[in-house]
């Protein structure tokens, strides 16, 4: 199963995740994680302009744009979709939260994963999937 999951992790690192519906506005400590994030300010700019949706999946995925909601995250330009199994509210410790999520990739359900979100230096998001870093990201909104 690990051999199957490794390509999905790589695919997630390259994918573009954009909102499909507007989530309720988060309150309290949860607000620090919820939003759209990218590897770079360029990715944010392209996302805001709607340019990523006009690119090929391979091209758009280079910008690593993700959306974190209170329910999980959704992939628009990738086949990975994760839903949090534990509620975020009340699980936040300082500037970090770790929780379990169920994910589906390429039409296959994956074993539950451990997702860690942390706000690090420079107000960037550090995202980890079962301990593997998916890089730090800047906030788009």
DSSP file (Angstrom, degrees, kcal/mol; ACC not computed):
  #  RESIDUE AA STRUCTURE BP1 BP2  ACC     N-H-->O    O-->H-N    N-H-->O    O-->H-N    TCO  KAPPA ALPHA  PHI   PSI    X-CA   Y-CA   Z-CA
    1    1 A X     >        0   0    0      0, 0.0     4,-2.2     0, 0.0     3,-0.2   0.000 360.0 360.0 360.0 -33.9    0.0    0.0    0.0
    2    2 A X  H  >  +     0   0    0      1,-0.2     4,-2.3     2,-0.2     0, 0.0   0.888 360.0  55.3 -61.3 -37.9    2.9    2.3    0.7
    3    3 A X  H  > S+     0   0    0      1,-0.2     4,-0.8     2,-0.2    -1,-0.2   0.862 109.8  46.7 -62.4 -35.5    4.0    2.0   -2.9
    4    4 A X  H  > S+     0   0    0     -3,-0.2     4,-0.8     1,-0.2    -2,-0.2   0.878 113.2  48.5 -71.1 -39.0    0.6    3.1   -4.0
    5    5 A X  H  X S+     0   0    0     -4,-2.2     4,-2.3     1,-0.2     5,-0.2   0.832  97.2  68.7 -75.0 -32.8    0.5    6.0   -1.6
    6    6 A X  H  X S+     0   0    0     -4,-2.3     4,-2.1     1,-0.2    -1,-0.2   0.914 100.8  47.1 -56.3 -47.8    3.9    7.5   -2.4
    7    7 A X  H  X S+     0   0    0     -4,-0.8     4,-2.7     1,-0.2    -1,-0.2   0.857 110.8  53.5 -62.7 -31.9    2.9    8.6   -6.0
    8    8 A X  H  X S+     0   0    0     -4,-0.8     4,-2.6     2,-0.2    -1,-0.2   0.888 106.8  51.2 -69.1 -37.1   -0.2   10.1   -4.6
    9    9 A X  H  X S+     0   0    0     -4,-2.3     4,-2.3     2,-0.2    -2,-0.2   0.930 112.3  46.6 -62.2 -44.2    1.8   12.1   -2.1
   10   10 A X  H  X S+     0   0    0     -4,-2.1     4,-1.2     1,-0.2    -2,-0.2   0.919 112.3  50.6 -63.2 -43.3    4.0   13.4   -4.9
   11   11 A X  H  X S+     0   0    0     -4,-2.7     4,-1.0     1,-0.2    -1,-0.2   0.883 109.3  51.4 -61.4 -38.6    0.9   14.1   -6.9
   12   12 A X  H >< S+     0   0    0     -4,-2.6     3,-0.7     1,-0.2    -1,-0.2   0.908 104.8  56.0 -65.5 -40.6   -0.6   16.1   -4.0
   13   13 A X  H 3< S+     0   0    0     -4,-2.3    -1,-0.2     1,-0.3    -2,-0.2   0.823 116.0  38.4 -60.4 -28.9    2.6   18.1   -3.7
   14   14 A X  H 3< S+     0   0    0     -4,-1.2    50,-0.4    -3,-0.2    -1,-0.3   0.553  98.0 104.8 -96.5  -9.5    2.2   19.1   -7.3
   15   15 A X    <<  -     0   0    0     -4,-1.0     2,-0.5    -3,-0.7    63,-0.1  -0.181  63.8-131.5 -77.6 165.5   -1.6   19.5   -7.4
   16   16 A X        -     0   0    0     48,-0.2    61,-2.6    47,-0.1    60,-1.2  -0.971  20.1-167.3-114.3 125.9   -3.7   22.6   -7.4
   17   17 A X        +     0   0    0     48,-5.4     2,-0.3    -2,-0.5    58,-0.2  -0.964  11.7 171.7-119.0 124.0   -6.5   22.8   -4.9
   18   18 A X        -     0   0    0     -2,-0.5    49,-0.1    48,-0.1     2,-0.1  -0.886  38.7 -88.1-128.9 158.4   -9.1   25.5   -5.3
   19   19 A X        -     0   0    0     -2,-0.3     3,-0.1     1,-0.1    54,-0.0  -0.380  27.4-175.3 -69.8 141.6  -12.4   26.1   -3.6
   20   20 A X  S    S+     0   0    0      1,-0.4     2,-0.3    -2,-0.1    -1,-0.1   0.591  77.8  10.0-105.7 -18.4  -15.6   24.5   -4.9
   21   21 A X  S    S-     0   0    0      0, 0.0     2,-0.5     0, 0.0    -1,-0.4  -0.981  86.7 -99.0-153.8 153.7  -17.9   26.2   -2.5
   22   22 A X        -     0   0    0     -2,-0.3     3,-0.1    -3,-0.1     2,-0.1  -0.634  39.7-143.3 -78.4 119.6  -17.5   29.0    0.1
   23   23 A X        -     0   0    0     -2,-0.5     3,-0.1     1,-0.1    -1,-0.0  -0.363  30.5 -87.7 -76.5 161.4  -17.0   27.6    3.6
   24   24 A X        -     0   0    0      1,-0.1     2,-0.3    -2,-0.1    46,-0.2  -0.359  55.8 -92.6 -62.4 148.5  -18.5   29.2    6.6
   25   25 A X        -     0   0    0     -3,-0.1    -1,-0.1     1,-0.1     6,-0.1  -0.493  45.0-128.0 -67.3 126.6  -16.2   31.8    8.1
   26   26 A X        -     0   0    0     -2,-0.3     2,-0.3     4,-0.1    -1,-0.1  -0.358  22.5-154.5 -73.5 155.8  -14.0   30.2   10.8
   27   27 A X    >   -     0   0    0     -2,-0.1     3,-1.1     4,-0.0     4,-0.3  -0.850  48.4  -1.4-125.2 163.5  -13.8   31.7   14.2
   28   28 A X  G >  S-     0   0    0     -2,-0.3     3,-1.2     1,-0.2     4,-0.3  -0.206 124.0 -12.4  62.7-145.1  -11.2   31.6   17.0
   29   29 A X  G >  S+     0   0    0      1,-0.3     3,-0.9     2,-0.2    -1,-0.2   0.700 125.8  71.3 -66.6 -21.2   -8.0   29.7   16.6
   30   30 A X  G X> S+     0   0    0     -3,-1.1     3,-1.8     1,-0.2     4,-1.2   0.811  81.1  73.5 -64.8 -31.6   -9.3   27.8   13.6
   31   31 A X  G <4 S+     0   0    0     -3,-1.2    -1,-0.2     1,-0.3    -2,-0.2   0.755  82.3  69.2 -59.1 -27.2   -9.1   31.0   11.4
   32   32 A X  G <4 S+     0   0    0     -3,-0.9    -1,-0.3    -4,-0.3    -2,-0.1   0.732 107.8  35.8 -67.2 -20.2   -5.3   30.8   11.2
   33   33 A X  T <4 S+     0   0    0     -3,-1.8     2,-0.2    -4,-0.2    35,-0.2   0.746  95.2  92.6-101.1 -30.1   -5.3   27.6    9.1
   34   34 A X     <  +     0   0    0     -4,-1.2     2,-0.3    33,-0.1    35,-0.2  -0.467  64.2  63.1 -75.5 132.6   -8.4   28.2    6.8
   35   35 A X  E    S-A   68   0A   0     33,-2.1    33,-3.0    -2,-0.2     2,-0.5  -0.914  85.5 -55.7 150.5-174.0   -7.8   29.8    3.5
   36   36 A X  E     -A   67   0A   0     -2,-0.3   104,-3.6    31,-0.2   105,-1.4  -0.872  51.4-176.9-103.1 133.6   -6.1   29.5    0.1
   37   37 A X  E     -AB  66 139A   0     29,-3.1    29,-3.0    -2,-0.5     2,-0.3  -0.913   5.9-174.6-130.8 152.9   -2.3   28.9    0.2
   38   38 A X  E     - B   0 138A   0    100,-2.3   100,-3.0    -2,-0.3    26,-0.2  -0.953  39.5-113.6-143.2 162.2    0.4   28.6   -2.5
   39   39 A X  S    S+     0   0    0     24,-1.8     2,-0.3    -2,-0.3    25,-0.1   0.785 100.1   9.7 -62.8 -26.7    4.1   27.9   -2.8
   40   40 A X  S  > S-     0   0    0     23,-0.5     4,-1.7    98,-0.1     5,-0.1  -0.946  75.2-106.7-150.9 165.6    4.6   31.5   -4.0
   41   41 A X  H  > S+     0   0    0     -2,-0.3     4,-2.6     1,-0.2     5,-0.2   0.818 118.6  60.4 -64.1 -30.9    3.1   34.9   -4.4
   42   42 A X  H  > S+     0   0    0      2,-0.2     4,-2.6     1,-0.2    -1,-0.2   0.924 102.9  50.3 -62.8 -44.0    3.0   34.2   -8.2
   43   43 A X  H  > S+     0   0    0      1,-0.2     4,-2.3     2,-0.2    -1,-0.2   0.902 110.8  49.8 -59.9 -41.7    0.7   31.2   -7.5
   44   44 A X  H  X S+     0   0    0     -4,-1.7     4,-2.8     2,-0.2    -2,-0.2   0.932 110.4  49.5 -62.1 -45.8   -1.6   33.4   -5.4
   45   45 A X  H  X S+     0   0    0     -4,-2.6     4,-1.9     1,-0.2     6,-0.2   0.925 112.4  47.0 -60.7 -45.4   -1.7   36.0   -8.1
   46   46 A X  H  X>S+     0   0    0     -4,-2.6     5,-1.9     2,-0.2     6,-0.9   0.880 112.4  50.8 -64.6 -37.8   -2.5   33.5  -10.8
   47   47 A X  H ><5S+     0   0    0     -4,-2.3     3,-1.1    -5,-0.2    -2,-0.2   0.937 109.9  49.4 -63.6 -46.7   -5.2   31.9   -8.6
   48   48 A X  H 3<5S+     0   0    0     -4,-2.8    -2,-0.2     1,-0.3    -1,-0.2   0.842 111.2  49.9 -62.6 -33.7   -6.8   35.3   -7.9
   49   49 A X  H 3<5S-     0   0    0     -4,-1.9    -1,-0.3    -5,-0.2    -2,-0.2   0.584 111.3-121.4 -80.0 -10.1   -6.9   36.1  -11.6
   50   50 A X  T <<5S+     0   0    0     -3,-1.1     3,-0.5    -4,-0.6     4,-0.4   0.592  74.9 129.1  79.4  10.4   -8.5   32.7  -12.4
   51   51 A X    > < +     0   0    0     -5,-1.9     3,-1.1     1,-0.2     4,-0.5   0.799  59.1  65.0 -70.9 -29.2   -5.5   31.9  -14.7
   52   52 A X  G >  S+     0   0    0     -6,-0.9     3,-1.1     1,-0.3    -1,-0.2   0.859  96.4  57.4 -63.8 -34.0   -4.9   28.5  -13.1
   53   53 A X  G 3  S+     0   0    0     -3,-0.5    -1,-0.3     1,-0.2    -2,-0.2   0.686 104.8  52.1 -69.1 -18.3   -8.2   27.2  -14.3
   54   54 A X  G <  S+     0   0    0     -3,-1.1    -1,-0.2    -4,-0.4    -2,-0.2   0.483  98.0  84.4 -95.4  -4.3   -7.3   28.0  -17.9
   55   55 A X  S <  S-     0   0    0     -3,-1.1     2,-0.0    -4,-0.5    -3,-0.0  -0.503  90.8 -93.7 -92.0 163.5   -4.0   26.1  -17.7
   56   56 A X     >  -     0   0    0     -2,-0.2     4,-2.8     1,-0.1     5,-0.3  -0.365  40.3-109.8 -65.9 158.0   -3.4   22.4  -18.2
   57   57 A X  H  > S+     0   0    0      1,-0.2     4,-2.1     2,-0.2     5,-0.1   0.914 119.5  50.5 -57.4 -44.1   -3.4   20.3  -15.0
   58   58 A X  H  > S+     0   0    0      1,-0.2     4,-0.5     2,-0.2    -1,-0.2   0.903 113.5  44.4 -62.7 -42.5    0.3   19.7  -15.3
   59   59 A X  H >4 S+     0   0    0      1,-0.2     3,-1.0     2,-0.2     4,-0.2   0.934 114.8  47.2 -68.9 -46.5    1.1   23.4  -15.7
   60   60 A X  H >< S+     0   0    0     -4,-2.8     3,-1.6     1,-0.2     5,-0.4   0.830 102.2  65.2 -65.2 -32.5   -1.3   24.7  -13.0
   61   61 A X  H >< S+     0   0    0     -4,-2.1     3,-1.4    -5,-0.3    -1,-0.2   0.723  83.6  75.7 -66.5 -20.3    0.0   22.1  -10.5
   62   62 A X  T << S+     0   0    0     -3,-1.0    -1,-0.3    -4,-0.5    -2,-0.2   0.728  89.0  59.4 -62.6 -20.9    3.5   23.7  -10.4
   63   63 A X  T <  S-     0   0    0     -3,-1.6   -24,-1.8    -4,-0.2   -23,-0.5   0.563  94.6-143.2 -89.6  -8.2    2.1   26.5   -8.3
   64   64 A X    <   +     0   0    0     -3,-1.4     2,-0.4   -50,-0.4   -48,-0.2   0.828  29.3 176.6  54.9  40.2    1.0   24.2   -5.4
   65   65 A X        +     0   0    0     -5,-0.4   -48,-5.4   -27,-0.2     2,-0.3  -0.631   2.8 174.5 -79.7 130.0   -2.2   26.2   -4.6
   66   66 A X  E     -A   37   0A   0    -29,-3.0   -29,-3.1    -2,-0.4     2,-0.5  -0.925  23.9-144.8-130.9 157.3   -4.3   24.5   -1.9
   67   67 A X  E     -A   36   0A   0      7,-0.4     2,-0.5    -2,-0.3     7,-0.4  -0.994  10.0-160.7-122.1 129.0   -7.4   25.4    0.1
   68   68 A X  E     +A   35   0A   0    -33,-3.0   -33,-2.1    -2,-0.5     2,-0.2  -0.932  17.7 172.4-105.8 126.9   -7.8   24.4    3.7
   69   69 A X        -     0   0    0      3,-2.8     3,-0.1    -2,-0.5    -2,-0.0  -0.661  50.3 -97.8-120.1 179.6  -11.4   24.4    5.1
   70   70 A X  S    S+     0   0    0     -2,-0.2    18,-0.4     1,-0.2    19,-0.1   0.664 124.5  47.3 -72.1 -14.7  -12.9   23.3    8.3
   71   71 A X  S    S-     0   0    0      1,-0.3    13,-3.1    16,-0.1     2,-0.3   0.668 122.7 -88.8 -99.2 -21.0  -13.9   20.0    6.5
   72   72 A X  E     -C   83   0B   0     11,-0.3    -3,-2.8    -3,-0.1     2,-0.3  -0.987  55.4 -60.4 149.8-141.1  -10.6   19.2    4.8
   73   73 A X  E     -C   82   0B   0      9,-2.1     9,-2.1    -2,-0.3     2,-0.4  -0.995  36.3-148.9-145.8 149.4   -9.2   20.1    1.4
   74   74 A X        -     0   0    0     -7,-0.4     2,-0.5    -2,-0.3    -7,-0.4  -0.901  10.2-138.4-119.9 144.7  -10.4   19.6   -2.1
   75   75 A X        +     0   0    0     -2,-0.4   -58,-0.2     5,-0.3    -9,-0.1  -0.895  21.1 173.0-105.3 125.3   -8.4   19.1   -5.3
   76   76 A X  S    S+     0   0    0    -60,-1.2   -59,-0.2    -2,-0.5    -1,-0.2   0.847  88.1  30.8 -91.8 -43.6   -9.5   20.8   -8.5
   77   77 A X  S    S+     0   0    0    -61,-2.6     2,-0.3   -20,-0.1   -60,-0.1   0.001 122.2  52.2-104.6  26.6   -6.5   20.0  -10.7
   78   78 A X  S    S-     0   0    0    -62,-0.2    -3,-0.1   -63,-0.1   -66,-0.1  -0.929  79.2-121.5-150.3 170.3   -5.7   16.7   -9.0
   79   79 A X  S    S+     0   0    0     -2,-0.3     2,-0.5   -71,-0.1    27,-0.4   0.330  77.8 106.2-100.1   7.1   -7.4   13.5   -8.0
   80   80 A X        +     0   0    0     25,-0.2     2,-0.4    26,-0.1    -5,-0.3  -0.765  39.1 169.2 -94.6 130.2   -6.7   13.8   -4.3
   81   81 A X  E     - D   0 104B   0     23,-2.1    23,-2.3    -2,-0.5     2,-0.4  -0.991   8.9-172.0-138.3 126.7   -9.5   14.8   -1.9
   82   82 A X  E     -CD  73 103B   0     -9,-2.1    -9,-2.1    -2,-0.4     2,-0.4  -0.965   7.4-165.3-125.2 139.2   -9.3   14.6    1.9
   83   83 A X  E     -CD  72 102B   0     19,-2.7    19,-2.6    -2,-0.4   -11,-0.3  -0.983  28.2-117.5-120.7 131.5  -11.9   15.0    4.6
   84   84 A X  E     - D   0 101B   0    -13,-3.1    17,-0.3    -2,-0.4     4,-0.1  -0.461  17.2-163.5 -68.8 135.1  -11.0   15.5    8.2
   85   85 A X  S    S+     0   0    0     15,-3.0     2,-0.4    -2,-0.2    16,-0.2   0.724  77.9  50.1 -88.4 -25.8  -12.2   12.8   10.5
   86   86 A X  S    S-     0   0    0     14,-1.0    -1,-0.1     5,-0.0     2,-0.1  -0.914  95.3-108.4-114.7 140.8  -11.7   14.9   13.7
   87   87 A X        -     0   0    0     -2,-0.4     4,-0.1     1,-0.1   -16,-0.1  -0.394  17.9-143.6 -68.1 142.9  -13.1   18.4   14.1
   88   88 A X  S >  S+     0   0    0    -18,-0.4     3,-2.5     2,-0.1     4,-0.5   0.908  74.2  93.2 -71.9 -41.7  -10.4   21.1   14.0
   89   89 A X  T 3  S+     0   0    0      1,-0.3    -2,-0.1     2,-0.2   -61,-0.1  -0.294  98.3  13.2 -58.6 129.2  -12.1   23.4   16.6
   90   90 A X  T 3  S+     0   0    0      2,-0.0    -1,-0.3     1,-0.0    -2,-0.1   0.259 111.2  82.6  89.7 -12.1  -10.7   22.6   20.1
   91   91 A X    <   +     0   0    0     -3,-2.5     7,-0.4    -4,-0.1     2,-0.3   0.446  61.8 111.9-100.4  -2.5   -7.8   20.5   18.7
   92   92 A X        -     0   0    0     -4,-0.5     2,-0.6     5,-0.1     5,-0.2  -0.574  46.8-168.4 -77.1 128.4   -5.5   23.5   18.0
   93   93 A X  B >   -E   96   0B   0      3,-3.0     3,-1.5    -2,-0.3     2,-0.5  -0.942  61.8 -56.2-117.2 106.6   -2.5   23.7   20.2
   94   94 A X  T 3  S-     0   0    0     -2,-0.6    -2,-0.0     1,-0.2    24,-0.0  -0.471 121.0 -18.0  62.7-115.7   -0.8   27.1   19.8
   95   95 A X  T 3  S+     0   0    0     -2,-0.5    24,-2.5    24,-0.1     2,-0.3  -0.015 125.4  74.6-112.1  27.5   -0.1   27.5   16.1
   96   96 A X  E <   -EF  93 118B   0     -3,-1.5    -3,-3.0    22,-0.2     2,-0.3  -0.994  48.3-178.0-143.1 146.8   -0.4   23.8   15.2
   97   97 A X  E     - F   0 117B   0     20,-2.5    20,-2.7    -2,-0.3     2,-0.4  -0.993   4.8-168.8-141.6 139.1   -3.1   21.1   14.7
   98   98 A X  E     + F   0 116B   0     -7,-0.4     2,-0.3    -2,-0.3    18,-0.2  -0.998  21.4 154.2-126.7 132.9   -2.7   17.4   13.9
   99   99 A X  E     - F   0 115B   0     16,-2.4    16,-3.0    -2,-0.4     2,-0.3  -0.950  40.6-100.3-151.1 167.5   -5.8   15.4   12.9
  100  100 A X  E     - F   0 114B   0     -2,-0.3   -15,-3.0    14,-0.2   -14,-1.0  -0.657  35.6-175.0 -93.3 150.9   -6.8   12.3   11.0
  101  101 A X  E     -DF  84 113B   0     12,-2.3    12,-2.9   -17,-0.3     2,-0.5  -0.992  23.3-134.3-143.0 148.8   -8.3   12.5    7.5
  102  102 A X  E     -D   83   0B   0    -19,-2.6   -19,-2.7    -2,-0.3     2,-0.3  -0.895  32.4-170.0 -99.6 135.5   -9.8   10.0    5.0
  103  103 A X  E     -D   82   0B   0     -2,-0.5     7,-2.9     7,-0.5     2,-0.4  -0.912  17.5-160.3-128.9 152.7   -8.5   10.6    1.5
  104  104 A X  E     +DG  81 109B   0    -23,-2.3   -23,-2.1    -2,-0.3     2,-0.4  -0.999  13.7 178.6-130.4 134.3   -9.3    9.3   -1.9
  105  105 A X  E >   - G   0 108B   0      3,-2.5     3,-1.9    -2,-0.4   -25,-0.2  -0.995  67.0  -6.2-140.9 132.7   -6.8    9.5   -4.8
  106  106 A X  T 3  S-     0   0    0    -27,-0.4    -1,-0.1    -2,-0.4   -26,-0.1   0.859 129.5 -55.5  52.7  38.9   -7.2    8.3   -8.4
  107  107 A X  T 3  S+     0   0    0    -28,-0.4     2,-0.4     1,-0.2    -1,-0.3   0.504 115.9 110.8  77.8   4.6  -10.6    6.8   -7.5
  108  108 A X  E <   -G  105   0B   0     -3,-1.9    -3,-2.5     0, 0.0     2,-0.3  -0.925  67.8-125.6-115.8 136.8   -9.2    4.6   -4.6
  109  109 A X  E     -G  104   0B   0     -2,-0.4    -5,-0.2    -5,-0.2     2,-0.2  -0.627  28.7-151.1 -76.7 133.7   -9.8    5.1   -1.0
  110  110 A X        -     0   0    0     -7,-2.9    -7,-0.5    -2,-0.3     3,-0.1  -0.650  26.1 -90.3-101.4 159.5   -6.6    5.4    1.0
  111  111 A X        -     0   0    0     -2,-0.2    -8,-0.2     1,-0.1    -1,-0.1  -0.294  64.7 -74.9 -61.2 154.6   -6.0    4.4    4.6
  112  112 A X        -     0   0    0    -10,-0.1     2,-0.3     1,-0.1   -10,-0.2  -0.227  56.7-152.2 -52.1 140.3   -6.6    7.2    7.2
  113  113 A X  E     -F  101   0B   0    -12,-2.9   -12,-2.3    -3,-0.1     2,-0.6  -0.796  13.4-124.0-116.2 157.4   -3.8    9.7    7.1
  114  114 A X  E     -F  100   0B   0     -2,-0.3    16,-3.7   -14,-0.2     2,-0.5  -0.916  27.9-166.2-102.3 118.2   -2.4   12.1    9.7
  115  115 A X  E     -FH  99 129B   0    -16,-3.0   -16,-2.4    -2,-0.6     2,-0.5  -0.901   2.2-167.5-107.2 129.4   -2.5   15.7    8.5
  116  116 A X  E     -FH  98 128B   0     12,-2.4    12,-2.5    -2,-0.5     2,-0.4  -0.971   3.9-174.0-118.5 132.1   -0.5   18.4   10.4
  117  117 A X  E     +FH  97 127B   0    -20,-2.7   -20,-2.5    -2,-0.5     2,-0.3  -0.985  10.7 169.9-121.0 132.5   -1.0   22.1    9.8
  118  118 A X  E     -FH  96 126B   0      8,-1.7     8,-3.3    -2,-0.4     2,-0.6  -0.999  32.4-133.2-143.8 142.4    1.3   24.6   11.5
  119  119 A X  E     + H   0 125B   0    -24,-2.5     6,-0.2    -2,-0.3     2,-0.2  -0.860  38.7 179.7 -92.6 121.2    1.9   28.4   11.2
  120  120 A X  E >>  - H   0 124B   0      4,-2.9     4,-1.2    -2,-0.6     3,-1.0  -0.501  38.2 -37.9-115.9-176.8    5.6   28.9   11.0
  121  121 A X  G >4 S+     0   0    0      1,-0.3     3,-0.6     2,-0.2    -1,-0.2  -0.017 127.0  23.8 -44.4 137.4    8.0   31.9   10.6
  122  122 A X  G 34 S-     0   0    0      1,-0.2    -1,-0.3    -3,-0.1    -2,-0.0   0.671 126.8 -79.3  77.5  17.1    6.7   34.6    8.3
  123  123 A X  G <4 S+     0   0    0     -3,-1.0    16,-0.3     1,-0.2     2,-0.2   0.828  87.9 150.3  59.5  35.1    3.1   33.5    8.8
  124  124 A X  E <<  -H  120   0B   0     -4,-1.2    -4,-2.9    -3,-0.6     2,-0.5  -0.625  47.5-118.4 -95.1 157.8    3.6   30.6    6.3
  125  125 A X  E     -HI 119 137B   0     12,-2.6    12,-1.9    -2,-0.2     2,-0.6  -0.846  17.7-158.0 -97.4 126.3    1.7   27.3    6.5
  126  126 A X  E     -HI 118 136B   0     -8,-3.3    -8,-1.7    -2,-0.5     2,-0.5  -0.932  15.0-167.1-101.9 119.1    3.7   24.1    7.0
  127  127 A X  E     -H  117   0B   0      8,-1.6     7,-3.1    -2,-0.6     2,-0.4  -0.921   6.6-176.0-113.3 128.3    1.6   21.2    5.7
  128  128 A X  E     -HI 116 133B   0    -12,-2.5   -12,-2.4    -2,-0.5     2,-0.5  -0.978  13.2-160.6-127.4 139.5    2.6   17.6    6.5
  129  129 A X  E >  S-HI 115 132B   0      3,-2.6     3,-1.9    -2,-0.4   -14,-0.2  -0.957  84.3 -24.6-119.7 107.9    0.9   14.4    5.3
  130  130 A X  T 3  S-     0   0    0    -16,-3.7    -1,-0.1    -2,-0.5   -15,-0.1   0.878 128.2 -50.9  51.2  41.5    1.7   11.4    7.5
  131  131 A X  T 3  S+     0   0    0    -17,-0.5     2,-0.5     1,-0.2    -1,-0.3   0.166 112.5 121.0  87.5 -18.3    4.9   13.2    8.5
  132  132 A X  E <   -I  129   0B   0     -3,-1.9    -3,-2.6     1,-0.1    -1,-0.2  -0.682  65.0-124.5 -82.0 125.8    6.1   14.0    5.0
  133  133 A X  E     -I  128   0B   0     -2,-0.5    -5,-0.2    -5,-0.2     3,-0.1  -0.488  20.3-169.5 -71.6 133.7    6.4   17.7    4.4
  134  134 A X  E     -     0   0B   0     -7,-3.1    -6,-0.1     1,-0.4    -1,-0.1   0.126  53.9-103.8-103.5  16.2    4.5   19.1    1.5
  135  135 A X  E     -     0   0B   0     -8,-0.3    -8,-1.6     2,-0.0    -1,-0.4  -0.069  39.1 -66.5  90.5 170.6    6.4   22.4    1.9
  136  136 A X  E     -I  126   0B   0    -10,-0.2     2,-0.3    -3,-0.1   -10,-0.2  -0.732  48.8-161.0 -97.9 151.4    5.6   25.8    3.3
  137  137 A X  E     -I  125   0B   0    -12,-1.9   -12,-2.6    -2,-0.3     2,-0.3  -0.954  14.0-129.5-135.7 148.8    3.0   28.0    1.7
  138  138 A X  E     -B   38   0A   0   -100,-3.0  -100,-2.3    -2,-0.3     2,-0.4  -0.695  36.5-103.4 -94.5 151.4    2.1   31.7    1.6
  139  139 A X  E     +B   37   0A   0    -16,-0.3  -102,-0.3    -2,-0.3   -95,-0.1  -0.589  31.1 180.0 -79.2 130.0   -1.5   32.8    2.2
  140  140 A X              0   0    0   -104,-3.6  -103,-0.2    -2,-0.4    -1,-0.2   0.814 360.0 360.0 -90.9 -41.5   -3.4   33.9   -0.8
  141  141 A X              0   0    0   -105,-1.4  -104,-0.1     0, 0.0    -2,-0.1   0.229 360.0 360.0-157.1 360.0   -6.6   34.7    1.1
